Amino acid sequence: MVRVPLTPEERQRGERFGALLRQARGERSMIEVAAAAGLSAETLRKIETGRAPTPAFFTVAALAAALGLSLDELAAACAEGPNAAAEFRRAG
């Protein structure tokens, strides 16, 4: 099966999502959050840096639970645009 290339908008959304996760993680280590979510630290690193811009639903759900966030909060913050990470940090 051939994977369709991501659009620039999809890439930007993935980068925003990664930035939101970094902000929500705060002082917690990547290893700590990844373990709590049942992921490898490398997987979390790829998501946070935008190298894996479209993680699976259950991966997102596990990360939200590990960070104490709702899926609604993450979805709303990602839809808000490029400044969402800064706004999310101030609100959280």
Jmol script that loads the backbone (N, CA, C; Angstrom):
load data "model"
ATOM      1  N   MET A   1       0.842  -1.171   0.000  1.00  0.00           N
ATOM      2  CA  MET A   1       0.000   0.000   0.000  1.00  0.00           C
ATOM      3  C   MET A   1       0.895   1.244   0.000  1.00  0.00           C
ATOM      4  N   VAL A   2       0.590   2.160  -0.864  1.00  0.00           N
ATOM      5  CA  VAL A   2       1.355   3.395  -0.987  1.00  0.00           C
ATOM      6  C   VAL A   2       0.794   4.425  -0.006  1.00  0.00           C
ATOM      7  N   ARG A   3       1.679   5.052   0.722  1.00  0.00           N
ATOM      8  CA  ARG A   3       1.257   6.088   1.667  1.00  0.00           C
ATOM      9  C   ARG A   3       1.200   7.427   0.946  1.00  0.00           C
ATOM     10  N   VAL A   4       0.075   8.102   1.093  1.00  0.00           N
ATOM     11  CA  VAL A   4      -0.125   9.403   0.463  1.00  0.00           C
ATOM     12  C   VAL A   4       0.669  10.446   1.245  1.00  0.00           C
ATOM     13  N   PRO A   5       1.431  11.295   0.552  1.00  0.00           N
ATOM     14  CA  PRO A   5       2.183  12.343   1.259  1.00  0.00           C
ATOM     15  C   PRO A   5       1.244  13.280   2.019  1.00  0.00           C
ATOM     16  N   LEU A   6       1.730  13.770   3.137  1.00  0.00           N
ATOM     17  CA  LEU A   6       0.942  14.694   3.944  1.00  0.00           C
ATOM     18  C   LEU A   6       0.919  16.073   3.304  1.00  0.00           C
ATOM     19  N   THR A   7      -0.182  16.757   3.490  1.00  0.00           N
ATOM     20  CA  THR A   7      -0.279  18.132   3.005  1.00  0.00           C
ATOM     21  C   THR A   7       0.497  19.034   3.965  1.00  0.00           C
ATOM     22  N   PRO A   8       0.841  20.231   3.527  1.00  0.00           N
ATOM     23  CA  PRO A   8       1.507  21.170   4.445  1.00  0.00           C
ATOM     24  C   PRO A   8       0.671  21.440   5.699  1.00  0.00           C
ATOM     25  N   GLU A   9      -0.644  21.497   5.545  1.00  0.00           N
ATOM     26  CA  GLU A   9      -1.518  21.730   6.700  1.00  0.00           C
ATOM     27  C   GLU A   9      -1.440  20.574   7.694  1.00  0.00           C
ATOM     28  N   GLU A  10      -1.401  19.346   7.178  1.00  0.00           N
ATOM     29  CA  GLU A  10      -1.290  18.177   8.059  1.00  0.00           C
ATOM     30  C   GLU A  10       0.042  18.179   8.797  1.00  0.00           C
ATOM     31  N   ARG A  11       1.096  18.555   8.104  1.00  0.00           N
ATOM     32  CA  ARG A  11       2.407  18.649   8.756  1.00  0.00           C
ATOM     33  C   ARG A  11       2.397  19.714   9.855  1.00  0.00           C
ATOM     34  N   GLN A  12       1.807  20.866   9.552  1.00  0.00           N
ATOM     35  CA  GLN A  12       1.730  21.943  10.550  1.00  0.00           C
ATOM     36  C   GLN A  12       0.901  21.518  11.754  1.00  0.00           C
ATOM     37  N   ARG A  13      -0.194  20.809  11.509  1.00  0.00           N
ATOM     38  CA  ARG A  13      -1.019  20.326  12.617  1.00  0.00           C
ATOM     39  C   ARG A  13      -0.224  19.351  13.481  1.00  0.00           C
ATOM     40  N   GLY A  14       0.576  18.488  12.860  1.00  0.00           N
ATOM     41  CA  GLY A  14       1.425  17.566  13.603  1.00  0.00           C
ATOM     42  C   GLY A  14       2.463  18.294  14.438  1.00  0.00           C
ATOM     43  N   GLU A  15       3.033  19.356  13.883  1.00  0.00           N
ATOM     44  CA  GLU A  15       4.007  20.160  14.633  1.00  0.00           C
ATOM     45  C   GLU A  15       3.342  20.862  15.812  1.00  0.00           C
ATOM     46  N   ARG A  16       2.125  21.380  15.599  1.00  0.00           N
ATOM     47  CA  ARG A  16       1.387  22.015  16.701  1.00  0.00           C
ATOM     48  C   ARG A  16       1.070  20.999  17.793  1.00  0.00           C
ATOM     49  N   PHE A  17       0.664  19.804  17.383  1.00  0.00           N
ATOM     50  CA  PHE A  17       0.346  18.758  18.351  1.00  0.00           C
ATOM     51  C   PHE A  17       1.584  18.404  19.171  1.00  0.00           C
ATOM     52  N   GLY A  18       2.720  18.263  18.508  1.00  0.00           N
ATOM     53  CA  GLY A  18       3.965  17.972  19.219  1.00  0.00           C
ATOM     54  C   GLY A  18       4.327  19.060  20.210  1.00  0.00           C
ATOM     55  N   ALA A  19       4.157  20.315  19.798  1.00  0.00           N
ATOM     56  CA  ALA A  19       4.449  21.442  20.695  1.00  0.00           C
ATOM     57  C   ALA A  19       3.510  21.433  21.897  1.00  0.00           C
ATOM     58  N   LEU A  20       2.254  21.094  21.671  1.00  0.00           N
ATOM     59  CA  LEU A  20       1.291  21.016  22.775  1.00  0.00           C
ATOM     60  C   LEU A  20       1.690  19.933  23.768  1.00  0.00           C
ATOM     61  N   LEU A  21       2.131  18.795  23.249  1.00  0.00           N
ATOM     62  CA  LEU A  21       2.560  17.717  24.141  1.00  0.00           C
ATOM     63  C   LEU A  21       3.773  18.139  24.965  1.00  0.00           C
ATOM     64  N   ARG A  22       4.728  18.805  24.323  1.00  0.00           N
ATOM     65  CA  ARG A  22       5.909  19.278  25.055  1.00  0.00           C
ATOM     66  C   ARG A  22       5.500  20.234  26.172  1.00  0.00           C
ATOM     67  N   GLN A  23       4.582  21.140  25.861  1.00  0.00           N
ATOM     68  CA  GLN A  23       4.116  22.093  26.872  1.00  0.00           C
ATOM     69  C   GLN A  23       3.401  21.373  28.005  1.00  0.00           C
ATOM     70  N   ALA A  24       2.548  20.429  27.672  1.00  0.00           N
ATOM     71  CA  ALA A  24       1.785  19.702  28.690  1.00  0.00           C
ATOM     72  C   ALA A  24       2.693  18.819  29.544  1.00  0.00           C
ATOM     73  N   ARG A  25       3.757  18.323  28.948  1.00  0.00           N
ATOM     74  CA  ARG A  25       4.699  17.461  29.682  1.00  0.00           C
ATOM     75  C   ARG A  25       5.423  18.256  30.753  1.00  0.00           C
ATOM     76  N   GLY A  26       5.649  19.538  30.501  1.00  0.00           N
ATOM     77  CA  GLY A  26       6.290  20.409  31.482  1.00  0.00           C
ATOM     78  C   GLY A  26       7.645  19.888  31.917  1.00  0.00           C
ATOM     79  N   GLU A  27       7.815  19.718  33.216  1.00  0.00           N
ATOM     80  CA  GLU A  27       9.089  19.277  33.788  1.00  0.00           C
ATOM     81  C   GLU A  27       9.251  17.760  33.796  1.00  0.00           C
ATOM     82  N   ARG A  28       8.190  17.046  33.456  1.00  0.00           N
ATOM     83  CA  ARG A  28       8.291  15.581  33.440  1.00  0.00           C
ATOM     84  C   ARG A  28       9.218  15.153  32.308  1.00  0.00           C
ATOM     85  N   SER A  29       9.962  14.096  32.531  1.00  0.00           N
ATOM     86  CA  SER A  29      10.876  13.630  31.491  1.00  0.00           C
ATOM     87  C   SER A  29      10.101  12.917  30.388  1.00  0.00           C
ATOM     88  N   MET A  30      10.692  12.893  29.217  1.00  0.00           N
ATOM     89  CA  MET A  30      10.105  12.201  28.091  1.00  0.00           C
ATOM     90  C   MET A  30       9.939  10.715  28.414  1.00  0.00           C
ATOM     91  N   ILE A  31      10.930  10.144  29.090  1.00  0.00           N
ATOM     92  CA  ILE A  31      10.880   8.725  29.450  1.00  0.00           C
ATOM     93  C   ILE A  31       9.715   8.457  30.393  1.00  0.00           C
ATOM     94  N   GLU A  32       9.521   9.328  31.370  1.00  0.00           N
ATOM     95  CA  GLU A  32       8.430   9.163  32.343  1.00  0.00           C
ATOM     96  C   GLU A  32       7.063   9.189  31.660  1.00  0.00           C
ATOM     97  N   VAL A  33       6.847  10.167  30.796  1.00  0.00           N
ATOM     98  CA  VAL A  33       5.556  10.296  30.113  1.00  0.00           C
ATOM     99  C   VAL A  33       5.356   9.150  29.128  1.00  0.00           C
ATOM    100  N   ALA A  34       6.388   8.803  28.393  1.00  0.00           N
ATOM    101  CA  ALA A  34       6.276   7.700  27.439  1.00  0.00           C
ATOM    102  C   ALA A  34       5.918   6.403  28.158  1.00  0.00           C
ATOM    103  N   ALA A  35       6.581   6.123  29.270  1.00  0.00           N
ATOM    104  CA  ALA A  35       6.297   4.902  30.031  1.00  0.00           C
ATOM    105  C   ALA A  35       4.863   4.912  30.552  1.00  0.00           C
ATOM    106  N   ALA A  36       4.405   6.055  31.038  1.00  0.00           N
ATOM    107  CA  ALA A  36       3.034   6.155  31.549  1.00  0.00           C
ATOM    108  C   ALA A  36       2.009   5.916  30.443  1.00  0.00           C
ATOM    109  N   ALA A  37       2.371   6.267  29.215  1.00  0.00           N
ATOM    110  CA  ALA A  37       1.470   6.092  28.076  1.00  0.00           C
ATOM    111  C   ALA A  37       1.657   4.745  27.386  1.00  0.00           C
ATOM    112  N   GLY A  38       2.650   3.972  27.815  1.00  0.00           N
ATOM    113  CA  GLY A  38       2.907   2.680  27.182  1.00  0.00           C
ATOM    114  C   GLY A  38       3.599   2.795  25.840  1.00  0.00           C
ATOM    115  N   LEU A  39       4.383   3.852  25.678  1.00  0.00           N
ATOM    116  CA  LEU A  39       5.108   4.100  24.430  1.00  0.00           C
ATOM    117  C   LEU A  39       6.600   4.098  24.691  1.00  0.00           C
ATOM    118  N   SER A  40       7.362   4.005  23.626  1.00  0.00           N
ATOM    119  CA  SER A  40       8.803   4.185  23.770  1.00  0.00           C
ATOM    120  C   SER A  40       9.097   5.681  23.789  1.00  0.00           C
ATOM    121  N   ALA A  41      10.202   6.032  24.413  1.00  0.00           N
ATOM    122  CA  ALA A  41      10.614   7.438  24.427  1.00  0.00           C
ATOM    123  C   ALA A  41      10.867   7.925  23.002  1.00  0.00           C
ATOM    124  N   GLU A  42      11.366   7.047  22.136  1.00  0.00           N
ATOM    125  CA  GLU A  42      11.628   7.433  20.748  1.00  0.00           C
ATOM    126  C   GLU A  42      10.329   7.773  20.016  1.00  0.00           C
ATOM    127  N   THR A  43       9.277   7.013  20.270  1.00  0.00           N
ATOM    128  CA  THR A  43       7.985   7.323  19.649  1.00  0.00           C
ATOM    129  C   THR A  43       7.490   8.685  20.108  1.00  0.00           C
ATOM    130  N   LEU A  44       7.575   8.944  21.404  1.00  0.00           N
ATOM    131  CA  LEU A  44       7.155  10.251  21.916  1.00  0.00           C
ATOM    132  C   LEU A  44       8.022  11.358  21.328  1.00  0.00           C
ATOM    133  N   ARG A  45       9.312  11.122  21.208  1.00  0.00           N
ATOM    134  CA  ARG A  45      10.218  12.122  20.622  1.00  0.00           C
ATOM    135  C   ARG A  45       9.793  12.439  19.185  1.00  0.00           C
ATOM    136  N   LYS A  46       9.470  11.412  18.410  1.00  0.00           N
ATOM    137  CA  LYS A  46       9.054  11.626  17.022  1.00  0.00           C
ATOM    138  C   LYS A  46       7.760  12.434  16.941  1.00  0.00           C
ATOM    139  N   ILE A  47       6.834  12.144  17.845  1.00  0.00           N
ATOM    140  CA  ILE A  47       5.576  12.892  17.845  1.00  0.00           C
ATOM    141  C   ILE A  47       5.824  14.341  18.243  1.00  0.00           C
ATOM    142  N   GLU A  48       6.601  14.547  19.296  1.00  0.00           N
ATOM    143  CA  GLU A  48       6.864  15.913  19.779  1.00  0.00           C
ATOM    144  C   GLU A  48       7.620  16.762  18.766  1.00  0.00           C
ATOM    145  N   THR A  49       8.480  16.139  17.964  1.00  0.00           N
ATOM    146  CA  THR A  49       9.262  16.903  16.991  1.00  0.00           C
ATOM    147  C   THR A  49       8.578  17.012  15.633  1.00  0.00           C
ATOM    148  N   GLY A  50       7.405  16.393  15.494  1.00  0.00           N
ATOM    149  CA  GLY A  50       6.688  16.464  14.232  1.00  0.00           C
ATOM    150  C   GLY A  50       7.135  15.451  13.206  1.00  0.00           C
ATOM    151  N   ARG A  51       8.057  14.560  13.573  1.00  0.00           N
ATOM    152  CA  ARG A  51       8.508  13.527  12.634  1.00  0.00           C
ATOM    153  C   ARG A  51       7.472  12.425  12.480  1.00  0.00           C
ATOM    154  N   ALA A  52       6.520  12.340  13.402  1.00  0.00           N
ATOM    155  CA  ALA A  52       5.389  11.418  13.305  1.00  0.00           C
ATOM    156  C   ALA A  52       4.128  12.268  13.486  1.00  0.00           C
ATOM    157  N   PRO A  53       3.748  13.022  12.448  1.00  0.00           N
ATOM    158  CA  PRO A  53       2.686  14.018  12.595  1.00  0.00           C
ATOM    159  C   PRO A  53       1.268  13.461  12.674  1.00  0.00           C
ATOM    160  N   THR A  54       1.092  12.171  12.404  1.00  0.00           N
ATOM    161  CA  THR A  54      -0.255  11.602  12.440  1.00  0.00           C
ATOM    162  C   THR A  54      -0.271  10.332  13.289  1.00  0.00           C
ATOM    163  N   PRO A  55      -0.077  10.460  14.604  1.00  0.00           N
ATOM    164  CA  PRO A  55      -0.082   9.269  15.459  1.00  0.00           C
ATOM    165  C   PRO A  55      -1.470   8.626  15.497  1.00  0.00           C
ATOM    166  N   ALA A  56      -1.495   7.338  15.790  1.00  0.00           N
ATOM    167  CA  ALA A  56      -2.752   6.596  15.871  1.00  0.00           C
ATOM    168  C   ALA A  56      -3.619   7.124  17.012  1.00  0.00           C
ATOM    169  N   PHE A  57      -4.914   6.937  16.877  1.00  0.00           N
ATOM    170  CA  PHE A  57      -5.855   7.418  17.890  1.00  0.00           C
ATOM    171  C   PHE A  57      -5.509   6.909  19.280  1.00  0.00           C
ATOM    172  N   PHE A  58      -5.235   5.615  19.403  1.00  0.00           N
ATOM    173  CA  PHE A  58      -4.969   5.057  20.729  1.00  0.00           C
ATOM    174  C   PHE A  58      -3.659   5.583  21.313  1.00  0.00           C
ATOM    175  N   THR A  59      -2.727   5.959  20.468  1.00  0.00           N
ATOM    176  CA  THR A  59      -1.497   6.599  20.941  1.00  0.00           C
ATOM    177  C   THR A  59      -1.819   7.975  21.516  1.00  0.00           C
ATOM    178  N   VAL A  60      -2.636   8.728  20.804  1.00  0.00           N
ATOM    179  CA  VAL A  60      -3.039  10.056  21.284  1.00  0.00           C
ATOM    180  C   VAL A  60      -3.825   9.925  22.584  1.00  0.00           C
ATOM    181  N   ALA A  61      -4.734   8.950  22.646  1.00  0.00           N
ATOM    182  CA  ALA A  61      -5.538   8.747  23.857  1.00  0.00           C
ATOM    183  C   ALA A  61      -4.655   8.383  25.043  1.00  0.00           C
ATOM    184  N   ALA A  62      -3.662   7.529  24.823  1.00  0.00           N
ATOM    185  CA  ALA A  62      -2.753   7.134  25.906  1.00  0.00           C
ATOM    186  C   ALA A  62      -1.928   8.322  26.384  1.00  0.00           C
ATOM    187  N   LEU A  63      -1.462   9.141  25.459  1.00  0.00           N
ATOM    188  CA  LEU A  63      -0.698  10.334  25.844  1.00  0.00           C
ATOM    189  C   LEU A  63      -1.569  11.322  26.612  1.00  0.00           C
ATOM    190  N   ALA A  64      -2.790  11.515  26.157  1.00  0.00           N
ATOM    191  CA  ALA A  64      -3.698  12.425  26.863  1.00  0.00           C
ATOM    192  C   ALA A  64      -3.914  11.949  28.292  1.00  0.00           C
ATOM    193  N   ALA A  65      -4.144  10.655  28.468  1.00  0.00           N
ATOM    194  CA  ALA A  65      -4.358  10.108  29.811  1.00  0.00           C
ATOM    195  C   ALA A  65      -3.114  10.284  30.672  1.00  0.00           C
ATOM    196  N   ALA A  66      -1.946  10.016  30.106  1.00  0.00           N
ATOM    197  CA  ALA A  66      -0.691  10.137  30.859  1.00  0.00           C
ATOM    198  C   ALA A  66      -0.427  11.581  31.277  1.00  0.00           C
ATOM    199  N   LEU A  67      -0.912  12.528  30.486  1.00  0.00           N
ATOM    200  CA  LEU A  67      -0.689  13.947  30.770  1.00  0.00           C
ATOM    201  C   LEU A  67      -1.861  14.592  31.520  1.00  0.00           C
ATOM    202  N   GLY A  68      -2.904  13.814  31.778  1.00  0.00           N
ATOM    203  CA  GLY A  68      -4.055  14.348  32.497  1.00  0.00           C
ATOM    204  C   GLY A  68      -4.887  15.306  31.671  1.00  0.00           C
ATOM    205  N   LEU A  69      -4.933  15.077  30.367  1.00  0.00           N
ATOM    206  CA  LEU A  69      -5.688  15.939  29.457  1.00  0.00           C
ATOM    207  C   LEU A  69      -6.837  15.163  28.837  1.00  0.00           C
ATOM    208  N   SER A  70      -7.863  15.882  28.425  1.00  0.00           N
ATOM    209  CA  SER A  70      -8.938  15.227  27.688  1.00  0.00           C
ATOM    210  C   SER A  70      -8.623  15.298  26.194  1.00  0.00           C
ATOM    211  N   LEU A  71      -9.212  14.382  25.449  1.00  0.00           N
ATOM    212  CA  LEU A  71      -9.043  14.422  23.998  1.00  0.00           C
ATOM    213  C   LEU A  71      -9.660  15.702  23.434  1.00  0.00           C
ATOM    214  N   ASP A  72     -10.733  16.163  24.048  1.00  0.00           N
ATOM    215  CA  ASP A  72     -11.357  17.414  23.600  1.00  0.00           C
ATOM    216  C   ASP A  72     -10.403  18.594  23.739  1.00  0.00           C
ATOM    217  N   GLU A  73      -9.671  18.642  24.856  1.00  0.00           N
ATOM    218  CA  GLU A  73      -8.711  19.735  25.066  1.00  0.00           C
ATOM    219  C   GLU A  73      -7.630  19.715  23.992  1.00  0.00           C
ATOM    220  N   LEU A  74      -7.103  18.525  23.709  1.00  0.00           N
ATOM    221  CA  LEU A  74      -6.051  18.417  22.691  1.00  0.00           C
ATOM    222  C   LEU A  74      -6.578  18.791  21.316  1.00  0.00           C
ATOM    223  N   ALA A  75      -7.753  18.281  20.970  1.00  0.00           N
ATOM    224  CA  ALA A  75      -8.316  18.568  19.649  1.00  0.00           C
ATOM    225  C   ALA A  75      -8.579  20.061  19.484  1.00  0.00           C
ATOM    226  N   ALA A  76      -9.137  20.679  20.500  1.00  0.00           N
ATOM    227  CA  ALA A  76      -9.428  22.113  20.419  1.00  0.00           C
ATOM    228  C   ALA A  76      -8.149  22.921  20.290  1.00  0.00           C
ATOM    229  N   ALA A  77      -7.138  22.574  21.058  1.00  0.00           N
ATOM    230  CA  ALA A  77      -5.879  23.313  21.012  1.00  0.00           C
ATOM    231  C   ALA A  77      -5.198  23.151  19.657  1.00  0.00           C
ATOM    232  N   CYS A  78      -5.256  21.962  19.073  1.00  0.00           N
ATOM    233  CA  CYS A  78      -4.628  21.744  17.762  1.00  0.00           C
ATOM    234  C   CYS A  78      -5.367  22.494  16.664  1.00  0.00           C
ATOM    235  N   ALA A  79      -6.655  22.671  16.821  1.00  0.00           N
ATOM    236  CA  ALA A  79      -7.449  23.345  15.794  1.00  0.00           C
ATOM    237  C   ALA A  79      -7.315  24.860  15.857  1.00  0.00           C
ATOM    238  N   GLU A  80      -6.766  25.370  16.943  1.00  0.00           N
ATOM    239  CA  GLU A  80      -6.722  26.819  17.140  1.00  0.00           C
ATOM    240  C   GLU A  80      -5.672  27.535  16.305  1.00  0.00           C
ATOM    241  N   GLY A  81      -4.703  26.845  15.786  1.00  0.00           N
ATOM    242  CA  GLY A  81      -3.718  27.508  14.953  1.00  0.00           C
ATOM    243  C   GLY A  81      -2.333  27.541  15.560  1.00  0.00           C
ATOM    244  N   PRO A  82      -1.404  28.255  14.913  1.00  0.00           N
ATOM    245  CA  PRO A  82       0.003  28.239  15.280  1.00  0.00           C
ATOM    246  C   PRO A  82       0.313  28.734  16.684  1.00  0.00           C
ATOM    247  N   ASN A  83      -0.509  29.585  17.256  1.00  0.00           N
ATOM    248  CA  ASN A  83      -0.233  30.111  18.594  1.00  0.00           C
ATOM    249  C   ASN A  83      -0.848  29.269  19.700  1.00  0.00           C
ATOM    250  N   ALA A  84      -1.390  28.114  19.355  1.00  0.00           N
ATOM    251  CA  ALA A  84      -2.092  27.289  20.336  1.00  0.00           C
ATOM    252  C   ALA A  84      -1.186  26.830  21.466  1.00  0.00           C
ATOM    253  N   ALA A  85       0.067  26.511  21.178  1.00  0.00           N
ATOM    254  CA  ALA A  85       0.963  26.014  22.232  1.00  0.00           C
ATOM    255  C   ALA A  85       1.162  27.057  23.321  1.00  0.00           C
ATOM    256  N   ALA A  86       1.359  28.293  22.943  1.00  0.00           N
ATOM    257  CA  ALA A  86       1.545  29.350  23.937  1.00  0.00           C
ATOM    258  C   ALA A  86       0.270  29.565  24.739  1.00  0.00           C
ATOM    259  N   GLU A  87      -0.872  29.553  24.066  1.00  0.00           N
ATOM    260  CA  GLU A  87      -2.148  29.726  24.761  1.00  0.00           C
ATOM    261  C   GLU A  87      -2.412  28.544  25.682  1.00  0.00           C
ATOM    262  N   PHE A  88      -2.103  27.340  25.207  1.00  0.00           N
ATOM    263  CA  PHE A  88      -2.321  26.123  25.980  1.00  0.00           C
ATOM    264  C   PHE A  88      -1.475  26.169  27.246  1.00  0.00           C
ATOM    265  N   ARG A  89      -0.245  26.624  27.125  1.00  0.00           N
ATOM    266  CA  ARG A  89       0.663  26.704  28.270  1.00  0.00           C
ATOM    267  C   ARG A  89       0.109  27.676  29.313  1.00  0.00           C
ATOM    268  N   ARG A  90      -0.382  28.812  28.852  1.00  0.00           N
ATOM    269  CA  ARG A  90      -0.920  29.804  29.788  1.00  0.00           C
ATOM    270  C   ARG A  90      -2.177  29.286  30.480  1.00  0.00           C
ATOM    271  N   ALA A  91      -3.002  28.547  29.744  1.00  0.00           N
ATOM    272  CA  ALA A  91      -4.257  28.051  30.309  1.00  0.00           C
ATOM    273  C   ALA A  91      -4.022  26.885  31.252  1.00  0.00           C
ATOM    274  N   GLY A  92      -2.979  26.082  30.988  1.00  0.00           N
ATOM    275  CA  GLY A  92      -2.750  24.864  31.761  1.00  0.00           C
ATOM    276  C   GLY A  92      -1.979  25.066  32.955  1.00  0.00           C
TER     277      GLY A  92
END
end "model"
wireframe off; spacefill off
backbone 0.3
color backbone group
